Amino acid sequence: MAKKIIVAGLGHGGIAAAAILAESGYDVTVYEKQSEGTLGYDWTDIFAPKALKIAEMDMPDEDKFEYKEDMTFVAPNGAKLRQHVPEDELEIKMERKDIYDHFIKNAVDKGVKIVYDCEVQKPIMLGNRVVGIRTAKGDFFADLIIDSCGMNSPVRRNLPKSLMIEKEITRQQKITIFRAFYNKASDVEVEDKFKVLLLPEGLQGISWIASEDKYTDVLIGRFEDFDMDEVNRHLEYLRPTNPRLGTEIVRGGQFVEIPVRHPLSVMVADGYAAIGDSAFMTVPLIGSGIANSLKAARILAETIINDDAQAFSVESLWKYQVLFYKHLGTGLAPLECVKNLMFRFVPEDLDYCFETGILTDRNVTMTANFGSFFDTFDILDIPDLLNKAKQSCADPVLLGKMLGAGNRITAVTAACLAIPRKWDRKLVEIWAKAYTKIF
Ligand SMILES: Cc1cc2nc3c(=O)[nH]c(=O)nc-3n(C[C@H](O)[C@H](O)[C@H](O)COP(=O)(O)OP(=O)(O)OC[C@H]3O[C@@H](n4cnc5c(N)ncnc54)[C@H](O)[C@@H]3O)c2cc1C
């Protein structure tokens, strides 16, 4: 009889892994709290299409996506850096609802069953093993539970402490986002169609403004709660330099949260594996997580398929975590240190980095598609690094902040590389504590 796998929550990584597993003969059921046809947000997302192939998915139909334009990054004083992304590295922009439709069709075609309108409440444990989920529609049992319920997963948060899996996320490790499409107030030509403002108004966060043909796409991200009054106040600040930005919301208009932290230090247990936002797999600097979830889906599915005993013990699932850290986590985790460096920056620090060449067009170009600290700063580009070091030395306070971040980046990278190759409870406990302590 086929082994039973439950995917809790229809997250992107979970549904992608479900498809590969169902095609390989597993009996896979996804339990999702939303109703059929209502998943996603009323806005577009950007992700690297290469990840689809990795997750054994086709490209969507051509009328469902477009290639993303280069972005302009703006410092608090208005200084700019521009991306020049090569054609074969371009990301695609797609409606979130179309992304879901594409992923769901792929999974259903491959044999995945989906139960909608079914809220997962908590895991069901037998000793230290996760054996099922309690839902609003009753209890369901399986040989393995894949947790794809997102950042606040009730499965992860209700696991016993003995499994050593972190439950909570701190305020600084998540960003609150307001996103809306506003009507077009004028036909004025805009110089930079897609702008990302860093520390706008000197506030901790980012704002992006994309002047599309029919509307202006606004995203405001802050590391604190904020409300519509604050949104409207900030929009007044943006309008003089963005005359096309109207006052009427035509789509979106919600506040949501994205995790921007290092991946979970332990993401597996007997009968359990977390994926996507549930395991904090987003890029900590920019919050994109679709491509990483797809790549993780392939790693997880292959680990499950190659598990000789098919017992889905913590020992066999640990291979998923080791491979995840090897291919993704070791590049992602140091980016939380870069994000934290931004917290220590005053606007003048960022202005200085833009103006003196500590940050360059090349660095911001690498933010397209990037999932790794090492993609953003090419450690083999010695002349560029020497220039950055020379410029930083001229400002001792900034140099202190950069050196502090540099030390943490080195420590995090070393910790990721030192992940125990095999599951050993004591060793993993020591490693996870040491790794988490750095942040
Ligand atoms: C405003 C915003 C913009 C973003 N833009 C981008 C972007 O442009 N590019 C990019 O790559 N990433 C982007 N991201 C991040 C991206 O959405 C996630 O990192 C990625 O989708 C992986 O998250 P997930 O699918 O694992 O979790 P989620 O997207 O949180 O999905 C979890 C799923 O589980 C379901 N669920 C939750 N709780 C329960 C429960 N108790 N019972 C049953 N079901 C449950 C939810 O309904 C949902 O379907 C953005 C996120 C936000 C919020």
The ligand as an SDF file (V2000), in Angstrom:
LIG
                    3D

 53 58  0  0  0  0  0  0  0  0999 V2000
    2.9350   40.9010    0.4300 C   0  0  0  0  0  0  0  0  0  0  0  0
    3.8280   39.7710    0.0700 C   0  0  0  0  0  0  0  0  0  0  0  0
    4.5490   39.8610   -1.0910 C   0  0  0  0  0  0  0  0  0  0  0  0
    5.4270   38.8330   -1.4440 C   0  0  0  0  0  0  0  0  0  0  0  0
    6.0980   38.9410   -2.6200 N   0  0  0  0  0  0  0  0  0  0  0  0
    6.8790   37.9330   -3.0110 C   0  0  0  0  0  0  0  0  0  0  0  0
    7.5060   37.9610   -4.2900 C   0  0  0  0  0  0  0  0  0  0  0  0
    7.3210   38.8990   -5.0830 O   0  0  0  0  0  0  0  0  0  0  0  0
    8.2950   36.9330   -4.6290 N   0  0  0  0  0  0  0  0  0  0  0  0
    8.5150   35.8710   -3.7880 C   0  0  0  0  0  0  0  0  0  0  0  0
    9.2680   34.9670   -4.1410 O   0  0  0  0  0  0  0  0  0  0  0  0
    7.9260   35.8190   -2.5810 N   0  0  0  0  0  0  0  0  0  0  0  0
    7.1160   36.8040   -2.1710 C   0  0  0  0  0  0  0  0  0  0  0  0
    6.5030   36.7410   -0.9430 N   0  0  0  0  0  0  0  0  0  0  0  0
    6.8240   35.6300   -0.0320 C   0  0  0  0  0  0  0  0  0  0  0  0
    6.1400   34.3800   -0.4830 C   0  0  0  0  0  0  0  0  0  0  0  0
    4.7620   34.5850   -0.5590 O   0  0  0  0  0  0  0  0  0  0  0  0
    6.4340   33.2280    0.4780 C   0  0  0  0  0  0  0  0  0  0  0  0
    7.7360   33.2480    0.9450 O   0  0  0  0  0  0  0  0  0  0  0  0
    6.2130   31.9020   -0.2330 C   0  0  0  0  0  0  0  0  0  0  0  0
    4.9270   31.8770   -0.7570 O   0  0  0  0  0  0  0  0  0  0  0  0
    6.4040   30.7270    0.6870 C   0  0  0  0  0  0  0  0  0  0  0  0
    5.4450   30.7590    1.6990 O   0  0  0  0  0  0  0  0  0  0  0  0
    4.5000   29.4960    1.9260 P   0  0  0  0  0  0  0  0  0  0  0  0
    3.8110   29.2180    0.6310 O   0  0  0  0  0  0  0  0  0  0  0  0
    5.2900   28.4460    2.5570 O   0  0  0  0  0  0  0  0  0  0  0  0
    3.4880   30.0620    2.9990 O   0  0  0  0  0  0  0  0  0  0  0  0
    2.1840   30.8910    2.7970 P   0  0  0  0  0  0  0  0  0  0  0  0
    2.2410   31.7220    1.5770 O   0  0  0  0  0  0  0  0  0  0  0  0
    1.9210   31.5740    4.1010 O   0  0  0  0  0  0  0  0  0  0  0  0
    1.0740   29.7720    2.5540 O   0  0  0  0  0  0  0  0  0  0  0  0
    0.5880   28.9820    3.6170 C   0  0  0  0  0  0  0  0  0  0  0  0
   -0.6700   28.2770    3.2000 C   0  0  0  0  0  0  0  0  0  0  0  0
   -1.1460   27.5540    4.3030 O   0  0  0  0  0  0  0  0  0  0  0  0
   -2.4860   27.9020    4.5620 C   0  0  0  0  0  0  0  0  0  0  0  0
   -2.6980   27.8170    6.0000 N   0  0  0  0  0  0  0  0  0  0  0  0
   -2.2000   28.6270    6.9570 C   0  0  0  0  0  0  0  0  0  0  0  0
   -2.6220   28.2340    8.1730 N   0  0  0  0  0  0  0  0  0  0  0  0
   -3.3940   27.1580    7.9640 C   0  0  0  0  0  0  0  0  0  0  0  0
   -4.1220   26.3050    8.8300 C   0  0  0  0  0  0  0  0  0  0  0  0
   -4.1520   26.4990   10.1500 N   0  0  0  0  0  0  0  0  0  0  0  0
   -4.7980   25.2630    8.2910 N   0  0  0  0  0  0  0  0  0  0  0  0
   -4.8060   25.0340    6.9460 C   0  0  0  0  0  0  0  0  0  0  0  0
   -4.1580   25.8330    6.0830 N   0  0  0  0  0  0  0  0  0  0  0  0
   -3.4490   26.8680    6.5820 C   0  0  0  0  0  0  0  0  0  0  0  0
   -2.6590   29.3130    4.0300 C   0  0  0  0  0  0  0  0  0  0  0  0
   -4.0050   29.6030    3.7470 O   0  0  0  0  0  0  0  0  0  0  0  0
   -1.7820   29.2430    2.7940 C   0  0  0  0  0  0  0  0  0  0  0  0
   -2.4870   28.7260    1.6920 O   0  0  0  0  0  0  0  0  0  0  0  0
    5.5990   37.7170   -0.5740 C   0  0  0  0  0  0  0  0  0  0  0  0
    4.8430   37.6100    0.5950 C   0  0  0  0  0  0  0  0  0  0  0  0
    3.9470   38.6130    0.9120 C   0  0  0  0  0  0  0  0  0  0  0  0
    3.1480   38.4550    2.1700 C   0  0  0  0  0  0  0  0  0  0  0  0
  1  2  1  0
  2  3  1  0
  2 52  2  0
  3  4  2  0
  4  5  1  0
  4 50  1  0
  5  6  2  0
  6  7  1  0
  6 13  1  0
  7  8  2  0
  7  9  1  0
  9 10  1  0
 10 11  2  0
 10 12  1  0
 12 13  2  0
 13 14  1  0
 14 15  1  0
 14 50  1  0
 15 16  1  0
 16 17  1  0
 16 18  1  0
 18 19  1  0
 18 20  1  0
 20 21  1  0
 20 22  1  0
 22 23  1  0
 23 24  1  0
 24 25  2  0
 24 26  1  0
 24 27  1  0
 27 28  1  0
 28 29  2  0
 28 30  1  0
 28 31  1  0
 31 32  1  0
 32 33  1  0
 33 34  1  0
 33 48  1  0
 34 35  1  0
 35 36  1  0
 35 46  1  0
 36 37  1  0
 36 45  1  0
 37 38  2  0
 38 39  1  0
 39 40  1  0
 39 45  2  0
 40 41  1  0
 40 42  2  0
 42 43  1  0
 43 44  2  0
 44 45  1  0
 46 47  1  0
 46 48  1  0
 48 49  1  0
 50 51  2  0
 51 52  1  0
 52 53  1  0
M  END
$$$$
